Amino acid sequence: MIKITNVLIMIFVFSFANQTNAGSYQAGKEKSQVCAACHGVDGISQIKMYPILAGQHKNYLIHALNEYRSGIRDNVVMKGFAAGLSDQDIEDLSQYFSMQKGLKIPPLK
């Protein structure tokens, strides 16, 4: 009985911890205003040299922003912006941009 109780407690704790780290759409929308200068409103860039963020996979955006922040991806402008982002900022921005309509990704066959 104690093992079952311990397992249930662990499931509850881990599920709660995961929810607190999840990205917030509204917070991401508010934080995305800086991104709009290059990537366009709602992540749809009108300038071809800047990628469309709208509709990108959330995990890809998290990965890319972490690599800009750490310097693995070498882009002076993005490193400057990403350096000031917290992990929660990255989660929020990734949540927001991933939920926008824009980028068309064909399904795998």
N, CA, C and O atoms as a Tinker XYZ file with bonds, in Angstrom:
   436  protein
     1  N      0.820000   -1.201000    0.000000    73     2
     2  CA     0.000000    0.000000    0.000000    64     1     3
     3  C      0.865000    1.268000    0.000000    63     2     4     5
     4  O      0.546000    2.255000   -0.663000    81     3
     5  N      1.946000    1.216000    0.746000    73     3     6
     6  CA     2.836000    2.388000    0.820000    64     5     7
     7  C      3.450000    2.669000   -0.547000    63     6     8     9
     8  O      3.593000    3.827000   -0.938000    81     7
     9  N      3.815000    1.607000   -1.278000    73     7    10
    10  CA     4.402000    1.807000   -2.609000    64     9    11
    11  C      3.414000    2.485000   -3.547000    63    10    12    13
    12  O      3.792000    3.375000   -4.309000    81    11
    13  N      2.166000    2.076000   -3.497000    73    11    14
    14  CA     1.151000    2.681000   -4.361000    64    13    15
    15  C      0.966000    4.151000   -4.005000    63    14    16    17
    16  O      0.857000    4.997000   -4.893000    81    15
    17  N      0.930000    4.455000   -2.728000    73    15    18
    18  CA     0.784000    5.837000   -2.273000    64    17    19
    19  C      1.969000    6.675000   -2.739000    63    18    20    21
    20  O      1.795000    7.797000   -3.213000    81    19
    21  N      3.171000    6.129000   -2.603000    73    19    22
    22  CA     4.371000    6.856000   -3.038000    64    21    23
    23  C      4.353000    7.107000   -4.542000    63    22    24    25
    24  O      4.733000    8.187000   -4.995000    81    23
    25  N      3.920000    6.128000   -5.310000    73    23    26
    26  CA     3.839000    6.282000   -6.759000    64    25    27
    27  C      2.834000    7.371000   -7.116000    63    26    28    29
    28  O      3.111000    8.214000   -7.970000    81    27
    29  N      1.677000    7.363000   -6.473000    73    27    30
    30  CA     0.667000    8.384000   -6.742000    64    29    31
    31  C      1.164000    9.777000   -6.377000    63    30    32    33
    32  O      0.909000   10.741000   -7.099000    81    31
    33  N      1.865000    9.882000   -5.270000    73    31    34
    34  CA     2.434000   11.178000   -4.866000    64    33    35
    35  C      3.441000   11.649000   -5.916000    63    34    36    37
    36  O      3.435000   12.821000   -6.293000    81    35
    37  N      4.299000   10.758000   -6.388000    73    35    38
    38  CA     5.302000   11.132000   -7.395000    64    37    39
    39  C      4.637000   11.563000   -8.697000    63    38    40    41
    40  O      5.068000   12.532000   -9.320000    81    39
    41  N      3.595000   10.855000   -9.111000    73    39    42
    42  CA     2.885000   11.230000  -10.334000    64    41    43
    43  C      2.294000   12.619000  -10.188000    63    42    44    45
    44  O      2.382000   13.432000  -11.108000    81    43
    45  N      1.695000   12.895000   -9.046000    73    43    46
    46  CA     1.103000   14.209000   -8.798000    64    45    47
    47  C      2.172000   15.302000   -8.821000    63    46    48    49
    48  O      1.986000   16.337000   -9.461000    81    47
    49  N      3.274000   15.080000   -8.137000    73    47    50
    50  CA     4.343000   16.086000   -8.070000    64    49    51
    51  C      4.922000   16.359000   -9.448000    63    50    52    53
    52  O      5.097000   17.517000   -9.826000    81    51
    53  N      5.222000   15.302000  -10.208000    73    51    54
    54  CA     5.814000   15.500000  -11.527000    64    53    55
    55  C      4.833000   16.135000  -12.505000    63    54    56    57
    56  O      5.238000   16.949000  -13.335000    81    55
    57  N      3.580000   15.788000  -12.425000    73    55    58
    58  CA     2.611000   16.406000  -13.335000    64    57    59
    59  C      2.428000   17.879000  -13.003000    63    58    60    61
    60  O      2.258000   18.689000  -13.914000    81    59
    61  N      2.456000   18.247000  -11.733000    73    59    62
    62  CA     2.345000   19.650000  -11.345000    64    61    63
    63  C      3.582000   20.422000  -11.767000    63    62    64    65
    64  O      3.474000   21.544000  -12.262000    81    63
    65  N      4.750000   19.840000  -11.578000    73    63    66
    66  CA     5.999000   20.512000  -11.958000    64    65    67
    67  C      6.040000   20.748000  -13.455000    63    66    68    69
    68  O      6.521000   21.789000  -13.904000    81    67
    69  N      5.547000   19.805000  -14.228000    73    67    70
    70  CA     5.532000   19.951000  -15.679000    64    69    71
    71  C      4.585000   21.059000  -16.112000    63    70    72    73
    72  O      4.873000   21.765000  -17.079000    81    71
    73  N      3.469000   21.228000  -15.426000    73    71    74
    74  CA     2.510000   22.261000  -15.777000    64    73    75
    75  C      3.043000   23.651000  -15.485000    63    74    76    77
    76  O      2.753000   24.583000  -16.235000    81    75
    77  N      3.805000   23.820000  -14.432000    73    75    78
    78  CA     4.311000   25.140000  -14.090000    64    77    79
    79  C      5.370000   25.605000  -15.074000    63    78    80    81
    80  O      5.608000   26.807000  -15.190000    81    79
    81  N      6.008000   24.692000  -15.780000    73    79    82
    82  CA     7.038000   25.046000  -16.738000    64    81    83
    83  C      6.491000   25.174000  -18.157000    63    82    84    85
    84  O      7.205000   25.598000  -19.065000    81    83
    85  N      5.234000   24.811000  -18.343000    73    83    86
    86  CA     4.637000   24.885000  -19.671000    64    85    87
    87  C      4.526000   26.340000  -20.109000    63    86    88    89
    88  O      4.368000   27.246000  -19.290000    81    87
    89  N      4.612000   26.536000  -21.403000    73    87    90
    90  CA     4.536000   27.894000  -21.928000    64    89    91
    91  C      3.132000   28.471000  -21.853000    63    90    92    93
    92  O      2.139000   27.747000  -21.921000    81    91
    93  N      3.072000   29.770000  -21.712000    73    91    94
    94  CA     1.806000   30.492000  -21.666000    64    93    95
    95  C      1.609000   31.243000  -22.981000    63    94    96    97
    96  O      2.445000   32.056000  -23.373000    81    95
    97  N      0.496000   30.962000  -23.656000    73    95    98
    98  CA     0.188000   31.621000  -24.918000    64    97    99
    99  C      0.130000   33.141000  -24.741000    63    98   100   101
   100  O      0.752000   33.880000  -25.505000    81    99
   101  N     -0.610000   33.603000  -23.740000    73    99   102
   102  CA    -0.792000   35.041000  -23.531000    64   101   103
   103  C      0.527000   35.731000  -23.193000    63   102   104   105
   104  O      0.821000   36.808000  -23.710000    81   103
   105  N      1.318000   35.103000  -22.322000    73   103   106
   106  CA     2.621000   35.686000  -21.970000    64   105   107
   107  C      3.529000   35.722000  -23.202000    63   106   108   109
   108  O      4.260000   36.690000  -23.412000    81   107
   109  N      3.481000   34.669000  -24.008000    73   107   110
   110  CA     4.283000   34.639000  -25.232000    64   109   111
   111  C      3.873000   35.722000  -26.213000    63   110   112   113
   112  O      4.716000   36.336000  -26.868000    81   111
   113  N      2.568000   35.953000  -26.310000    73   111   114
   114  CA     2.076000   37.013000  -27.203000    64   113   115
   115  C      2.602000   38.372000  -26.760000    63   114   116   117
   116  O      3.025000   39.179000  -27.587000    81   115
   117  N      2.574000   38.623000  -25.461000    73   115   118
   118  CA     3.073000   39.901000  -24.943000    64   117   119
   119  C      4.572000   40.042000  -25.165000    63   118   120   121
   120  O      5.051000   41.122000  -25.513000    81   119
   121  N      5.309000   38.966000  -24.969000    73   119   122
   122  CA     6.766000   39.008000  -25.126000    64   121   123
   123  C      7.193000   39.062000  -26.589000    63   122   124   125
   124  O      8.322000   39.451000  -26.890000    81   123
   125  N      6.299000   38.675000  -27.503000    73   123   126
   126  CA     6.653000   38.579000  -28.921000    64   125   127
   127  C      6.730000   39.932000  -29.620000    63   126   128   129
   128  O      7.140000   40.004000  -30.778000    81   127
   129  N      6.347000   40.993000  -28.940000    73   127   130
   130  CA     6.334000   42.311000  -29.583000    64   129   131
   131  C      7.723000   42.697000  -30.093000    63   130   132   133
   132  O      7.840000   43.326000  -31.145000    81   131
   133  N      8.758000   42.335000  -29.371000    73   131   134
   134  CA    10.129000   42.627000  -29.802000    64   133   135
   135  C     10.457000   41.847000  -31.075000    63   134   136   137
   136  O     11.142000   42.356000  -31.963000    81   135
   137  N      9.971000   40.624000  -31.157000    73   135   138
   138  CA    10.250000   39.751000  -32.308000    64   137   139
   139  C      9.612000   40.279000  -33.592000    63   138   140   141
   140  O     10.107000   40.023000  -34.690000    81   139
   141  N      8.517000   41.016000  -33.447000    73   139   142
   142  CA     7.739000   41.478000  -34.606000    64   141   143
   143  C      8.537000   42.387000  -35.528000    63   142   144   145
   144  O      8.240000   42.458000  -36.720000    81   143
   145  N      9.531000   43.076000  -35.014000    73   143   146
   146  CA    10.319000   43.989000  -35.849000    64   145   147
   147  C     10.955000   43.257000  -37.036000    63   146   148   149
   148  O     11.016000   43.803000  -38.138000    81   147
   149  N     11.419000   42.044000  -36.819000    73   147   150
   150  CA    12.045000   41.275000  -37.900000    64   149   151
   151  C     11.146000   40.142000  -38.408000    63   150   152   153
   152  O     11.052000   39.903000  -39.612000    81   151
   153  N     10.493000   39.455000  -37.478000    73   151   154
   154  CA     9.740000   38.255000  -37.834000    64   153   155
   155  C      8.277000   38.531000  -38.140000    63   154   156   157
   156  O      7.531000   37.607000  -38.465000    81   155
   157  N      7.853000   39.786000  -38.043000    73   155   158
   158  CA     6.493000   40.162000  -38.379000    64   157   159
   159  C      5.492000   39.919000  -37.262000    63   158   160   161
   160  O      5.742000   39.166000  -36.321000    81   159
   161  N      4.362000   40.576000  -37.396000    73   159   162
   162  CA     3.284000   40.411000  -36.430000    64   161   163
   163  C      2.825000   38.955000  -36.470000    63   162   164   165
   164  O      2.637000   38.395000  -37.550000    81   163
   165  N      2.649000   38.359000  -35.339000    73   163   166
   166  CA     2.238000   36.955000  -35.201000    64   165   167
   167  C      3.243000   35.977000  -35.811000    63   166   168   169
   168  O      2.908000   34.819000  -36.060000    81   167
   169  N      4.470000   36.436000  -36.051000    73   167   170
   170  CA     5.523000   35.543000  -36.538000    64   169   171
   171  C      5.521000   35.299000  -38.027000    63   170   172   173
   172  O      6.166000   34.364000  -38.501000    81   171
   173  N      4.802000   36.130000  -38.783000    73   171   174
   174  CA     4.758000   35.979000  -40.244000    64   173   175
   175  C      5.572000   37.111000  -40.857000    63   174   176   177
   176  O      5.077000   38.223000  -41.039000    81   175
   177  N      6.818000   36.813000  -41.168000    73   175   178
   178  CA     7.746000   37.807000  -41.690000    64   177   179
   179  C      7.391000   38.185000  -43.122000    63   178   180   181
   180  O      7.070000   37.325000  -43.943000    81   179
   181  N      7.453000   39.467000  -43.407000    73   179   182
   182  CA     7.261000   39.968000  -44.775000    64   181   183
   183  C      8.600000   40.171000  -45.471000    63   182   184   185
   184  O      8.648000   40.506000  -46.654000    81   183
   185  N      9.685000   39.968000  -44.734000    73   183   186
   186  CA    11.033000   40.125000  -45.269000    64   185   187
   187  C     11.647000   38.741000  -45.408000    63   186   188   189
   188  O     11.789000   38.027000  -44.416000    81   187
   189  N     12.009000   38.356000  -46.610000    73   187   190
   190  CA    12.435000   36.982000  -46.887000    64   189   191
   191  C     13.649000   36.518000  -46.094000    63   190   192   193
   192  O     13.797000   35.321000  -45.843000    81   191
   193  N     14.514000   37.435000  -45.697000    73   191   194
   194  CA    15.713000   36.992000  -44.980000    64   193   195
   195  C     15.426000   36.581000  -43.533000    63   194   196   197
   196  O     16.286000   35.991000  -42.879000    81   195
   197  N     14.227000   36.885000  -43.028000    73   195   198
   198  CA    13.860000   36.508000  -41.666000    64   197   199
   199  C     12.858000   35.360000  -41.707000    63   198   200   201
   200  O     11.844000   35.456000  -42.399000    81   199
   201  N     13.119000   34.293000  -40.991000    73   199   202
   202  CA    12.237000   33.125000  -41.069000    64   201   203
   203  C     10.851000   33.380000  -40.462000    63   202   204   205
   204  O     10.683000   34.200000  -39.559000    81   203
   205  N      9.883000   32.654000  -40.986000    73   203   206
   206  CA     8.531000   32.672000  -40.431000    64   205   207
   207  C      8.543000   31.796000  -39.185000    63   206   208   209
   208  O      8.950000   30.635000  -39.238000    81   207
   209  N      8.100000   32.351000  -38.073000    73   207   210
   210  CA     8.043000   31.605000  -36.821000    64   209   211
   211  C      6.668000   30.983000  -36.599000    63   210   212   213
   212  O      6.539000   29.973000  -35.906000    81   211
   213  N      5.656000   31.584000  -37.183000    73   211   214
   214  CA     4.282000   31.119000  -36.989000    64   213   215
   215  C      4.125000   29.685000  -37.482000    63   214   216   217
   216  O      4.459000   29.369000  -38.624000    81   215
   217  N      3.619000   28.831000  -36.614000    73   215   218
   218  CA     3.359000   27.453000  -36.984000    64   217   219
   219  C      4.537000   26.512000  -36.852000    63   218   220   221
   220  O      4.400000   25.314000  -37.099000    81   219
   221  N      5.697000   27.033000  -36.465000    73   219   222
   222  CA     6.839000   26.146000  -36.241000    64   221   223
   223  C      6.537000   25.231000  -35.057000    63   222   224   225
   224  O      5.736000   25.576000  -34.188000    81   223
   225  N      7.166000   24.092000  -35.027000    73   223   226
   226  CA     7.002000   23.173000  -33.901000    64   225   227
   227  C      7.580000   23.807000  -32.637000    63   226   228   229
   228  O      8.657000   24.402000  -32.665000    81   227
   229  N      6.857000   23.672000  -31.537000    73   227   230
   230  CA     7.273000   24.272000  -30.270000    64   229   231
   231  C      8.666000   23.797000  -29.853000    63   230   232   233
   232  O      9.505000   24.604000  -29.451000    81   231
   233  N      8.909000   22.500000  -29.949000    73   231   234
   234  CA    10.212000   21.970000  -29.524000    64   233   235
   235  C     11.354000   22.511000  -30.382000    63   234   236   237
   236  O     12.456000   22.736000  -29.883000    81   235
   237  N     11.093000   22.718000  -31.662000    73   235   238
   238  CA    12.118000   23.305000  -32.537000    64   237   239
   239  C     12.441000   24.730000  -32.089000    63   238   240   241
   240  O     13.610000   25.107000  -32.006000    81   239
   241  N     11.406000   25.518000  -31.799000    73   239   242
   242  CA    11.628000   26.902000  -31.362000    64   241   243
   243  C     12.402000   26.948000  -30.048000    63   242   244   245
   244  O     13.302000   27.771000  -29.881000    81   243
   245  N     12.051000   26.066000  -29.120000    73   243   246
   246  CA    12.776000   25.998000  -27.839000    64   245   247
   247  C     14.241000   25.671000  -28.098000    63   246   248   249
   248  O     15.140000   26.311000  -27.553000    81   247
   249  N     14.465000   24.673000  -28.931000    73   247   250
   250  CA    15.829000   24.249000  -29.256000    64   249   251
   251  C     16.617000   25.387000  -29.906000    63   250   252   253
   252  O     17.757000   25.652000  -29.526000    81   251
   253  N     16.013000   26.052000  -30.878000    73   251   254
   254  CA    16.704000   27.129000  -31.593000    64   253   255
   255  C     17.035000   28.290000  -30.653000    63   254   256   257
   256  O     18.158000   28.794000  -30.667000    81   255
   257  N     16.075000   28.713000  -29.844000    73   255   258
   258  CA    16.332000   29.839000  -28.929000    64   257   259
   259  C     17.403000   29.489000  -27.901000    63   258   260   261
   260  O     18.231000   30.334000  -27.560000    81   259
   261  N     17.397000   28.260000  -27.407000    73   259   262
   262  CA    18.442000   27.847000  -26.469000    64   261   263
   263  C     19.809000   27.854000  -27.131000    63   262   264   265
   264  O     20.801000   28.219000  -26.501000    81   263
   265  N     19.872000   27.453000  -28.399000    73   263   266
   266  CA    21.155000   27.463000  -29.106000    64   265   267
   267  C     21.625000   28.874000  -29.423000    63   266   268   269
   268  O     22.828000   29.131000  -29.392000    81   267
   269  N     20.721000   29.793000  -29.726000    73   267   270
   270  CA    21.118000   31.195000  -29.900000    64   269   271
   271  C     21.627000   31.758000  -28.584000    63   270   272   273
   272  O     22.639000   32.459000  -28.548000    81   271
   273  N     20.923000   31.449000  -27.506000    73   271   274
   274  CA    21.304000   31.972000  -26.189000    64   273   275
   275  C     22.673000   31.457000  -25.767000    63   274   276   277
   276  O     23.466000   32.207000  -25.199000    81   275
   277  N     22.960000   30.187000  -26.038000    73   275   278
   278  CA    24.237000   29.605000  -25.617000    64   277   279
   279  C     25.385000   29.928000  -26.574000    63   278   280   281
   280  O     26.552000   29.761000  -26.220000    81   279
   281  N     25.063000   30.386000  -27.778000    73   279   282
   282  CA    26.094000   30.698000  -28.758000    64   281   283
   283  C     26.395000   29.562000  -29.716000    63   282   284   285
   284  O     27.252000   29.704000  -30.588000    81   283
   285  N     25.703000   28.427000  -29.571000    73   283   286
   286  CA    25.908000   27.319000  -30.504000    64   285   287
   287  C     25.524000   27.759000  -31.915000    63   286   288   289
   288  O     26.223000   27.453000  -32.881000    81   287
   289  N     24.415000   28.476000  -32.025000    73   287   290
   290  CA    24.043000   29.083000  -33.308000    64   289   291
   291  C     24.673000   30.470000  -33.346000    63   290   292   293
   292  O     24.477000   31.281000  -32.441000    81   291
   293  N     25.417000   30.722000  -34.389000    73   291   294
   294  CA    26.201000   31.940000  -34.476000    64   293   295
   295  C     25.462000   33.018000  -35.265000    63   294   296   297
   296  O     25.605000   33.120000  -36.484000    81   295
   297  N     24.681000   33.810000  -34.560000    73   295   298
   298  CA    23.990000   34.941000  -35.168000    64   297   299
   299  C     24.007000   36.060000  -34.130000    63   298   300   301
   300  O     23.368000   35.951000  -33.084000    81   299
   301  N     24.722000   37.114000  -34.415000    73   299   302
   302  CA    24.939000   38.189000  -33.449000    64   301   303
   303  C     23.618000   38.812000  -32.988000    63   302   304   305
   304  O     23.430000   39.056000  -31.796000    81   303
   305  N     22.716000   39.067000  -33.916000    73   303   306
   306  CA    21.448000   39.708000  -33.564000    64   305   307
   307  C     20.619000   38.798000  -32.664000    63   306   308   309
   308  O     20.152000   39.221000  -31.607000    81   307
   309  N     20.437000   37.542000  -33.087000    73   307   310
   310  CA    19.615000   36.623000  -32.298000    64   309   311
   311  C     20.266000   36.288000  -30.958000    63   310   312   313
   312  O     19.566000   36.119000  -29.959000    81   311
   313  N     21.569000   36.190000  -30.925000    73   311   314
   314  CA    22.241000   35.920000  -29.651000    64   313   315
   315  C     21.978000   37.063000  -28.682000    63   314   316   317
   316  O     21.759000   36.836000  -27.492000    81   315
   317  N     21.998000   38.287000  -29.189000    73   315   318
   318  CA    21.729000   39.445000  -28.340000    64   317   319
   319  C     20.327000   39.422000  -27.749000    63   318   320   321
   320  O     20.137000   39.730000  -26.573000    81   319
   321  N     19.349000   39.054000  -28.569000    73   319   322
   322  CA    17.973000   38.978000  -28.064000    64   321   323
   323  C     17.798000   37.787000  -27.128000    63   322   324   325
   324  O     17.206000   37.915000  -26.057000    81   323
   325  N     18.312000   36.632000  -27.534000    73   323   326
   326  CA    18.108000   35.408000  -26.765000    64   325   327
   327  C     18.858000   35.419000  -25.434000    63   326   328   329
   328  O     18.449000   34.749000  -24.486000    81   327
   329  N     19.948000   36.172000  -25.361000    73   327   330
   330  CA    20.735000   36.206000  -24.124000    64   329   331
   331  C     19.915000   36.691000  -22.933000    63   330   332   333
   332  O     20.162000   36.274000  -21.802000    81   331
   333  N     18.957000   37.553000  -23.172000    73   331   334
   334  CA    18.141000   38.086000  -22.090000    64   333   335
   335  C     16.906000   37.268000  -21.764000    63   334   336   337
   336  O     16.132000   37.640000  -20.882000    81   335
   337  N     16.710000   36.151000  -22.470000    73   335   338
   338  CA    15.518000   35.337000  -22.245000    64   337   339
   339  C     15.741000   34.302000  -21.149000    63   338   340   341
   340  O     16.781000   33.645000  -21.100000    81   339
   341  N     14.761000   34.169000  -20.282000    73   339   342
   342  CA    14.790000   33.095000  -19.283000    64   341   343
   343  C     14.238000   31.830000  -19.935000    63   342   344   345
   344  O     13.708000   31.875000  -21.045000    81   343
   345  N     14.366000   30.703000  -19.239000    73   343   346
   346  CA    13.771000   29.466000  -19.739000    64   345   347
   347  C     12.263000   29.625000  -19.900000    63   346   348   349
   348  O     11.684000   29.105000  -20.853000    81   347
   349  N     11.627000   30.335000  -18.981000    73   347   350
   350  CA    10.183000   30.542000  -19.061000    64   349   351
   351  C      9.824000   31.432000  -20.248000    63   350   352   353
   352  O      8.817000   31.195000  -20.915000    81   351
   353  N     10.637000   32.454000  -20.518000    73   351   354
   354  CA    10.411000   33.297000  -21.698000    64   353   355
   355  C     10.441000   32.455000  -22.974000    63   354   356   357
   356  O      9.600000   32.619000  -23.858000    81   355
   357  N     11.408000   31.565000  -23.055000    73   355   358
   358  CA    11.551000   30.709000  -24.235000    64   357   359
   359  C     10.339000   29.783000  -24.360000    63   358   360   361
   360  O      9.827000   29.577000  -25.461000    81   359
   361  N      9.885000   29.231000  -23.248000    73   359   362
   362  CA     8.687000   28.385000  -23.255000    64   361   363
   363  C      7.469000   29.185000  -23.745000    63   362   364   365
   364  O      6.698000   28.714000  -24.582000    81   363
   365  N      7.313000   30.396000  -23.209000    73   363   366
   366  CA     6.160000   31.230000  -23.561000    64   365   367
   367  C      6.180000   31.623000  -25.039000    63   366   368   369
   368  O      5.169000   31.499000  -25.730000    81   367
   369  N      7.313000   32.090000  -25.513000    73   367   370
   370  CA     7.423000   32.487000  -26.926000    64   369   371
   371  C      7.199000   31.297000  -27.850000    63   370   372   373
   372  O      6.525000   31.420000  -28.873000    81   371
   373  N      7.752000   30.164000  -27.498000    73   371   374
   374  CA     7.602000   28.965000  -28.318000    64   373   375
   375  C      6.152000   28.496000  -28.345000    63   374   376   377
   376  O      5.653000   28.061000  -29.383000    81   375
   377  N      5.490000   28.586000  -27.219000    73   375   378
   378  CA     4.073000   28.226000  -27.153000    64   377   379
   379  C      3.260000   29.136000  -28.071000    63   378   380   381
   380  O      2.431000   28.669000  -28.852000    81   379
   381  N      3.507000   30.426000  -27.968000    73   379   382
   382  CA     2.758000   31.407000  -28.768000    64   381   383
   383  C      2.966000   31.194000  -30.267000    63   382   384   385
   384  O      2.003000   31.040000  -31.018000    81   383
   385  N      4.232000   31.187000  -30.697000    73   383   386
   386  CA     4.501000   31.089000  -32.131000    64   385   387
   387  C      4.064000   29.741000  -32.713000    63   386   388   389
   388  O      3.628000   29.676000  -33.862000    81   387
   389  N      4.177000   28.683000  -31.939000    73   387   390
   390  CA     3.780000   27.372000  -32.450000    64   389   391
   391  C      2.278000   27.272000  -32.683000    63   390   392   393
   392  O      1.829000   26.434000  -33.465000    81   391
   393  N      1.503000   28.107000  -32.021000    73   391   394
   394  CA     0.043000   28.063000  -32.159000    64   393   395
   395  C     -0.488000   29.020000  -33.228000    63   394   396   397
   396  O     -1.694000   29.069000  -33.472000    81   395
   397  N      0.401000   29.774000  -33.862000    73   395   398
   398  CA    -0.025000   30.706000  -34.910000    64   397   399
   399  C     -0.152000   29.977000  -36.232000    63   398   400   401
   400  O      0.555000   29.000000  -36.480000    81   399
   401  N     -1.045000   30.445000  -37.072000    73   399   402
   402  CA    -1.164000   29.896000  -38.417000    64   401   403
   403  C     -0.197000   30.642000  -39.309000    63   402   404   405
   404  O     -0.084000   31.865000  -39.225000    81   403
   405  N      0.491000   29.924000  -40.151000    73   403   406
   406  CA     1.418000   30.588000  -41.044000    64   405   407
   407  C      2.252000   29.603000  -41.817000    63   406   408   409
   408  O      2.093000   29.468000  -43.031000    81   407
   409  N      3.125000   28.923000  -41.144000    73   407   410
   410  CA     4.021000   27.978000  -41.809000    64   409   411
   411  C      3.237000   26.711000  -42.141000    63   410   412   413
   412  O      2.552000   26.148000  -41.287000    81   411
   413  N      3.348000   26.284000  -43.362000    73   411   414
   414  CA     2.663000   25.069000  -43.804000    64   413   415
   415  C      3.680000   23.931000  -43.839000    63   414   416   417
   416  O      4.629000   23.950000  -44.622000    81   415
   417  N      3.467000   22.959000  -42.990000    73   415   418
   418  CA     4.361000   21.808000  -42.933000    64   417   419
   419  C      3.573000   20.595000  -43.437000    63   418   420   421
   420  O      2.594000   20.193000  -42.809000    81   419
   421  N      3.989000   20.012000  -44.559000    73   419   422
   422  CA     3.244000   18.867000  -45.080000    64   421   423
   423  C      3.370000   17.673000  -44.140000    63   422   424   425
   424  O      4.413000   17.484000  -43.514000    81   423
   425  N      2.320000   16.872000  -44.037000    73   423   426
   426  CA     2.393000   15.698000  -43.156000    64   425   427
   427  C      3.349000   14.654000  -43.713000    63   426   428   429
   428  O      3.567000   14.576000  -44.922000    81   427
   429  N      3.915000   13.853000  -42.817000    73   427   430
   430  CA     4.788000   12.756000  -43.232000    64   429   431
   431  C      3.947000   11.684000  -43.920000    63   430   432   433
   432  O      2.816000   11.418000  -43.514000    81   431
   433  N      4.499000   11.081000  -44.946000    73   431   434
   434  CA     3.756000   10.025000  -45.668000    64   433   435
   435  C      4.287000    8.678000  -45.333000    63   434   436
   436  O      3.790000    7.674000  -45.843000    81   435
